Amino acid sequence: MYDEDLLNAIAIMSFIVGVANYNENLTQSDKDDIMNTLDQQTKEILIKVEEKLEKQNEMLRKILEKLNDCNRE
């Protein structure tokens, strides 16, 4: 009877450890999902910033051209 109780206790402990590991794995998976989402959002933001900066640089080039044209006259 004692051996059976011990085996049952070990089985219950194994189950509890398994559930704890499962929860930890879910937590890590959630963290990975969050990090991947943040990474994608960061890339998209950087692309938009680069596009805006390129447009701004083009406008500055045009302004400089006009200023140079005015100085030549």
C-alpha positions as CSV (number, residue, x, y, z in Angstrom):
1,M,0.0,0.0,0.0
2,Y,2.8,2.4,0.8
3,D,4.5,1.8,-2.6
4,E,1.2,2.6,-4.3
5,D,0.8,5.9,-2.4
6,L,4.4,6.8,-3.2
7,L,3.8,6.1,-6.9
8,N,0.6,8.1,-6.9
9,A,2.4,11.0,-5.2
10,I,5.2,10.8,-7.8
11,A,2.6,10.8,-10.6
12,I,0.9,13.8,-9.2
13,M,4.2,15.7,-8.8
14,S,5.1,14.8,-12.3
15,F,1.8,16.1,-13.5
16,I,2.2,19.4,-11.6
17,V,5.8,19.8,-13.0
18,G,4.4,19.1,-16.5
19,V,1.7,21.7,-16.1
20,A,4.2,24.3,-14.8
21,N,6.5,23.6,-17.8
22,Y,3.6,23.9,-20.2
23,N,2.7,27.3,-18.7
24,E,6.3,28.4,-19.0
25,N,6.5,27.3,-22.6
26,L,3.3,29.2,-23.3
27,T,4.8,32.3,-21.6
28,Q,7.9,32.0,-23.7
29,S,5.9,31.5,-26.9
30,D,3.9,34.7,-26.0
31,K,7.1,36.6,-25.5
32,D,8.4,35.4,-28.8
33,D,5.1,36.5,-30.5
34,I,5.3,39.9,-28.9
35,M,8.9,40.4,-29.9
36,N,8.2,39.3,-33.5
37,T,5.3,41.8,-33.6
38,L,7.4,44.6,-32.2
39,D,10.2,43.7,-34.7
40,Q,7.8,43.9,-37.6
41,Q,6.3,47.2,-36.4
42,T,9.8,48.7,-35.9
43,K,10.8,47.7,-39.5
44,E,7.6,49.3,-40.8
45,I,8.2,52.5,-38.9
46,L,11.8,52.7,-40.1
47,I,10.7,52.2,-43.7
48,K,8.2,55.1,-43.3
49,V,10.8,57.3,-41.7
50,E,13.3,56.6,-44.5
51,E,10.6,57.4,-47.1
52,K,9.8,60.7,-45.4
53,L,13.4,61.6,-45.1
54,E,14.0,60.9,-48.8
55,K,11.1,63.2,-49.7
56,Q,12.4,65.8,-47.4
57,N,15.9,65.5,-48.9
58,E,14.4,65.9,-52.4
59,M,12.6,69.1,-51.3
60,L,15.8,70.4,-49.8
61,R,17.6,69.7,-53.1
62,K,15.0,71.6,-55.0
63,I,15.2,74.6,-52.6
64,L,19.0,74.6,-52.9
65,E,18.7,74.5,-56.7
66,K,16.4,77.5,-56.6
67,L,18.6,79.4,-54.2
68,N,21.6,78.7,-56.4
69,D,19.7,79.8,-59.5
70,C,18.7,83.1,-57.7
71,N,22.4,83.7,-56.7
72,R,23.6,83.3,-60.3
73,E,21.2,86.0,-61.6
